[in-house]
Amino acid sequence: MKKEERNVIVIGHKNPDTDSICSAIAYAEIKNRITNSHHYTAYRAGSIGPETEYVLNRFGVPVPPFIDSVTTQVKDMEIRRTPGISRETTIKDAWEVMGVSEAVTQPITEGNKVIGLITKGDIARAFMDAQDSSFLGQKKPRYLDIAATLDGRVVCGDAEAHFADGKVLIGAAQVERMREAIEEKDLVILVDREENQIAALEKGAGCLILCLGAKASEEVKALAEEHHAVIIETALDSFSASYEINKSVPVGAFMTEGSLITFKTEDDTEQVRRIMSQTRHRAFPVVDAKGRYVGTVSRRNLLGIRRKEVILVDHNEKSQAVDNIDDANILEIVDHHRLGTIQTLQPIYFQLEPVGCTATILYQMYVEKGIEIPPEIAGLLAAAIISDTLMFRSPTCTTQDKMAAGALAIIAGINIEEFANEMFEAGSDLMDKTPEEIFFQDYKKFHFHGLSFGVGQISSMSSQELERLRTLVQPILRNNCGKNGIKMVFFLLTDIRNASSELLYAGDRAEELVRIAYPDAEYTKDSVILPGVLSRKKQLIPAFMDATETV
């Protein structure tokens, strides 16, 4: 079965760590191998840190594309693939194109760029106004287009020239009376009376249209050549020719141009809905990121819009999820954290296990489904486990994590201890990062018992590096208090080698919360030393949860 074009987003939390990125990549790989429905693509909801960058480069895996929101966009709407037409297209051809596509609004393009619009209403109004015999000459159609509109052919004269400034007449009168009516450059509709044809040319007519299959004689053609006139032959009768001829006018004569309302495929539909409500237009052109015409959308297309389909890995907290997660259709969640605040519209596949890393769960999936793990994916998953468990020192680490990491390391061809040292050293290299980038590299928001606070964390094998980082992040810590509803901000500086963390804090009642959670710890100014505390998830947050009940 051929996979649908529709894409499913597999994504971790904001400010992604190594587990969040690597697990998204691995789960997308699993889904694409075991399903024949949609295509699954790993994305990221933030910038990657140096540790993750090292891991991806080490195993030759590209960085997942970034998205900051999963709200519906124009590309999620049913875009009507109405073909664009040129400004030289005749009204007749444009009407036929609109009839085939059942469109009421027709984009006019040039070099695949939208330059104008014409609607069926514009065409109808144009014909209602076409009462004057000089109407056609004012719009200046090409003789070639006049012939095509009348299902005829140009048999004499310059087909590419334009009929301009003259009137349209039917030469049904006596020759003398006809001579009185014809002026230079006029277009005269005739049949097979040669004397009328000659008289019209002698009076300076710019074009003769011979109806009912009449043929121009050699004498008439020679005279037309002498007067630089055009002759068109058609099988239509005079009445039909006079009725149809105005349809040869190019759409460029009536199109709306300048200040056109167009939408990009990446535009949010909420913005589209607002703009649509403020204008009378029924359909609007859609262009891609390079401004190339794609199709049209209308108000009706908003009704059947498709939500983005998303799989969440390594989180199930709404505050940690990519923006506008409520607008998406969540299909699955694979995580190793506590139950969070994500809500879904229908029952979903939810795999939550008390292990130290989401990558461990994905390793188990590979084994359970009997899927061979590619070496580069094995390397990513091993790196994620080593990172999340701080090389098995974290209290979150389980036997399953150690077993999974060992098996994955063999497939990836790495030595765990050597690789861990390389990875943590790369993760500690933050020389090119701004203090803000360092602070938000692994930062999460939490909400308990009416309190909202943020917690960041940096881990390093070097205590000297952590001391330098403390100087950098402390001002950022204080500056973020009170922003986005966050009253307290905390930051863990985790020393992997010595299995200890220094917790920085700032904000209203932050110290009170910490002292309730850790009454016997060693306090300094604006920080506390927490021996044995390595895990934000399993140690710090549970202690804060208990403490918030009394703050």
N, C-alpha and C positions, 0 to 999 in steps of 0.2 A: 504494500500500500504506500502510495506517495505521501510524504509528510506535508501537512498543511503549511502555508506560508506564515501563519500566525506564530509569534514567538512567545515563549514562556520565560519570564525573568527569574533567575535563581540568584538570590542576593543575601548578603550578610548585613550586619548592623552598621550604623553610622560610625565614623572614625574606626574603620575596620582594622582588626589585628590579623596576624598570620592565619589563625584558625578560620576566621570569617571569610577571608579571601580564598584560601586553599580548599575549604570545604565547599564553597559555592562552585568552584571550578570542577571539583571531583563529582559533586552531585549532578551537575549538568552533564558530565561525561557518562555517568551511570544511566540517567534518564534517557539520553539519546541512544544508548545501546539496547535498552530493554523496552522502549516504546516505539510505536509507529504513528503516533498522533502528531503532536506539535513538536517544534524544534525548541530545545532548551539552551539558553545562553546564560553564562555567568556574568554578573555585573557587580560593580562596587558602589557603595553609597558614600564614599569619601576618598581622600587621598591615602595612598599606602605609605607605611613607614619604611625606614631603611632596612629593617629586619626582613619584612615581607618582600621588599624589592630584591634583596640578596637571594632569598629563597627562589623567587620566580626566575631570576637570571641564572641561578645555579642549575636549575633543571630545564632551562630553555622554554619556559611557558610565558606567553605574553600577558601583560597586565590587563585584567578585564576592563571593558569600557565603563565609563562613569555615568550614572544617572542620579539626579538629585530629587526626582519626584516620579511617582507612578500615577499621577493624575491622568485622566484621559486627554488625548491630544487629537488634532485633526486627522492624523494618520490612523487613528482607531475608528474613525467614522467610515461609513460606506461612501467612498469618493466616486462620483460619477465620472467615468473616463470619457467624457465628451471630447472629441478631437478638436484641436484648435484649427481655425481657418485663417487665411490671409486677408488683408484688407481689400485685395483685388477680387476676392470671391464674389460672385453675383448673388443678388438677393434670391434668385431661384435656387441656386446650388446651396446657399446657406439654409434656406427653408427646408430643403430635402435632408440635409445633414441633421438639422434639429428634429425633423420628423423621425428619422431612423433612431436617433438617440433619445427621443421623447423628452428633449430639453426645451425649456422656454427661454433660457439665457445661453448665448453662444459666445465664448471667448474668442477674441481675434488676436492672433499671435504673429510674431515676427522673430525669426531666429530662436524659436521656442520660448520667447518672452511674451507675456501678456501686454498688449498695447491698447486694447479696447474691448468693449462688450457691445453686443446687440441682442435685443430681446424680440420675441414675436410681436410684442406690443409696439416696439419701435418700427418694425416692418409694416404692421397694419396701419399705423399712423402715417407712415410715409406714403402708402398707396391712397389713403384717404385725402392726402394733400396733393396728389399727383393729378390735378384736374387741368393744369395748364399744358398746352402743346409744347411749351419750351422746357418742361420739367426734365425730360431726358437729357437735353443738351446741357442743362445746368449741372447735372451730375457726372457728365463726361465719361460714359462707358467706352470700352474699346470695341471696335467693330468686330473683333474676334469673339468677344463675349456676347455681343448682340446676336451674331450668327448662331452661337452655341445655344443661347436661350430660345431661339426660334427653330432649333433643330435643323438649321440650314448650314450653308457654307459660303465663304467669301470666294467669289470667282474672279474678282477684278479689284485692284487697288491694294493699299497697305492695311492688312488685317490688324496690325499692332497699333495703328493710329486711333485717336479718340474722337468720338462724335462730340463736338463742343459748339455751343452757342446757337445752333440751329433749332428749328421747330420740327415736329413730327406731323406729317400730313398724309392723308389717303388720297391718292390721285385717281379718283373715280369720276371727276367732272370732265366736261368737254375740254379739248386741248387749250383753247384760248382762255377759258375761265381758269383752268389750272395754272396757266402761265402767270395770270394776274396774282395768284395766291403764293406761288413759290418764290422764296428769296435765297440768296447765296447761303450755302452750308446746311440747308434744310435736308431732312431725311424724308423720302417720299416712298410710301407703300403703294405698289402697283401690281398689275397682273401682266397679261401678255400683249397689251396694245403697245406696239413699238413706237408709234407716233407720240404717245404720252411719255414713254421712256426718254425719247430723244428731246422732247420739249423740256422735260425736267432737267436734263443734263445741260442743255443750252442756257437755262435760267440760272445755272450755277449750283444745283443741288449737290450736296456733299456725299449723299448715299442713296442708292435705290435698293429697295427690297422687293424682289419679284416673287409673288405668292402663287399658290396652287401649282407648283412645279414648273412655272414658266422659265424659259431659258433666254438668256441675253444673246442676241445675235452678235456676230463679229463686228458689225458696224457700230452697235451700241457699246460694245466693249472698247472699241477703238476710241469712241467719243469720250467714254468714261476715263480712259487713260489720258487723253488730251486734257481733260478738265481736272485730273487728279482726284477723281471720285471713286467711291467703293460700290461694288455691286454684290448683293447677297441674294442667293436663291434659297427658297424654302417651300416645303409642301403645304404649309399652313395656309388657310384662307386669310383674306385681308382683315376680317374682324378679329380672328384669333391672334394674328400677328400684332395688331394694334393693342390688343389686351395684354399679350405676353411680353411685349417689348420693354416695358418699364421694369420687368424683373431682371433685366441685364445690368441694372445699376449696381456698382460695387458696394459692399457693406461698409467700406470706409467712409462713404458719404453720409451714413447715419449713425455710425458707432459712437458710443460714449467713450471718451478718452480723458486722461488726466485725473489725478486723485482717485484712482480706482481702489475699491476695497478688495483686497486679496488676503488670503490666509496662508500661512506656512504650515507644512505638514507637522512641525513640532509645536505649533501654538496650542495652548491649553484650551479645552473646549468651553470652560467657564468664560474666558475672554471672548471666544467666538459667539457664545450665546448672548452676551451683553451687547456686542456690536450688531448682531443680527436683529436684536429687538429695537434698535434705534434707526433702522433703515427700512425702506419699503421693498428693497430688492429681494427676490426670491431665491436666487442662486449666486454663489460667489466663487471666483477662481481660486484654485489651490496651487501653490508653487512649492518646490523643494528648497533645501537650504541654499542652493545656488541660484534661486530665482527662476528655475525652469518650470514651465507650465506642466501640471500633473492632471488636473481635472477640475470638477466643481463640486461644491457641497451646498445643501439647502437646509432650511429649518427642519424639514422632515427627516434628514439624516441624523439630526441630534437625538431623535426618538429611539433609534435602533443602535445607538453607539455601544461599542463593545468595551467593557472594562479590561484593563491590563490584567493578565494572569501572572501571579507571583508565587514563588516558593521561597519561604524564609528559612535561612540556616543560621545557627549559632545565636539566635535571639528569639524572644517572643514577647518583648516589651514594646508597646506602641511608641514610647518616647525614644527608643533606640532604632526604630525602623525608618526606612526611607520616607521622605515627606509624602503626605497624602495617601498613606497606606489604606485609609478607609475608603478611598475611591477605587481600590483595586479588588480583584477577585483572588483571594488567597487560596491556593490549591493544597499546599502542604506546609508543614513546619517540621524541621529536624533540628533538635537543640539539646543542650545538656545543662541549661540553667533552670532556675525555679519557674513555676507557672507565672506568667506575666499578664498583661492587660490587652493583648490582641483579641479582637472579636471578629468572627466570621459570619457570613450570611447563611452558610449551610455546613453540615458536617464535613470535616476534612481529614486527611491522613496526617496524624500528629505523632511523631516519634520523639519522645523525651526520655533520656536515660541519665542516671546519676554517675556519669563518668567525667574524667577531667577535660575532655576535649570532644567537640563535634566530629572531628576527623576519626576518632575511634569508632563512632557509630557508623560512619561511612565505610570504614574498613570491614566492619561486620557485615554490612550490606553486600559488599563485593563477595565475601566468603559465602554468605547465605544464598546468593543468587548464582553462584558458580561462575562469576565473571573474572577473567584474568585482569590483573591490575597492571596497567602500563607503568614502566619504570619511572617516568616523570611524574605521574600521579602518585605513585608510591612515595616518591621523594617529597612531594608537597604535603601529603598526609602525615608522614613521619615528622617533618619540620613543624607542622601545626601542633602535634602532640607534644613534642619537645618544648615548644614555645609555651603552650598553655599550662603545662605541668612544671615548667621551669626545670626541665631535665629530671623529672620525677621527684623533685623536692617539695612541690606544692602539696598541701593536704588534700587537694581535690583529686590527686592522682590515684588511680585504682589499678588493680592487677590487670584489668582489660586494657588499660592504656599502655602499660609496660609491654604486654604481649603483642599488642597491635604495632607499637613502635618498633619492636624487635623484628617482627615479620616484614614490616614495610621497609626497614633499613636494608634487609637482605635483598629484597626486590630492587631497591634503588641503588644498591651497591655503595652504601655509605657506612662509616664507623660513627656510631651515635655520639660518643663523647667528643671526638674530633670535630664532627659536623656541628655539634651544639656550641662548642667554643667559637667556631668560625661565625655561626649565625648570631650568637649573642654579642660578639664583638662588632659585627656589622650593625646590629641594632642599636649599639651604644654610640655609634659614630653619627652624632647629630650636629656636627660642626657647620653644615650648610643649612641647618634649619633655623627658622626664627623662633623666638620664645613662644609665640602663639601656636606655631606648628607643632612644637614639642608638647605644649600643654594639651592640645586637642588631639594628639596622635592616638591616644587610647582613653577617651573620655566618655562617660556614660551618665545619664540622668536617671534618678530614682524618685519615687513618690510613695511615702508611707505615712499613714495616720495624719494626713493633712500637711505633711512636710514635704518639700521638694528640695532636693540637693543633687549636686553633681560630684562625680568621683573620677579623677584621672589616675593613670598609673604608668610609670616607666620602670623597667627592670634592667639591671646591668650587672656585669661580673666585676665591675670596678667601683670601689667605694669613693675613689677620687673623682670619677666621672659623675657619680650621684651628687657629690657635694657641689660640683659646678652647675649641675642641672637645677639644684635647689635654689641657687641664686637667680637663675633665669626665670623659673616658673612662679616664684613666690609673688612678684608683682601682678602677674596675670591672674593668679588665684584671687587676690583682693579685688582686682578690677571687674571680675565676673560675678561678684556677689550682687544680687538684685536684678540681674539681667534675665529676661525670659522666665520670670517667676521663680528663679532659683535664689533662695535665701542663704544657703550655706554651700561652700565649695571645699572639697578635700582633694589631696593629691598624695598618692603612695609612691615613695621612692624605694624600690625593692632591690635589696642587695642579694643577688642569687647565691653568690659564693658563701656568704655568712648567714643565709637563711633568716634575714631580718628586713624590716621595713621602717622607714621614717614617714610618719603621716603628717603632712602639712594641712592646716585648716584656716579658714577665714569665714567671716560672716556672722550674722545675728545668731547667738546661742550655739555656734559651732563647737566651741570648747566645752560647753556644758554637755553636749551630746557625746563628745569623745570621752569625757571623764566618767559619764555614766556607763558607757560601753567598756571602757578600760580603766577602772578606778586605780589599779595598782601599777600602771605603766610609768615610765620615766619621762617626765614632761620638760620641755624647754620652751622658749618663747615661740609661740605660734606653731609648735610641732610636738610630736610625741614619738618616742622610740617603741616599736612593737616587735620584740623578739619572736621569731617563729611565725609571724604573720606574713604570708606570701600571696595569698589569694584574696582578691577583692570579692569574688563571688561567694566563696565558701566560708571565709573568716570575717572580713570586714562588714559586708552587707548584713549577714545574719545578726551580728552584734549590734549594728545600728538599728535594725528592725526592732529588736527587743528594747533598745534605749529610747526609741521614738515614742514608745507607749507612756513614758514618764516625763518627756521633755515638755 
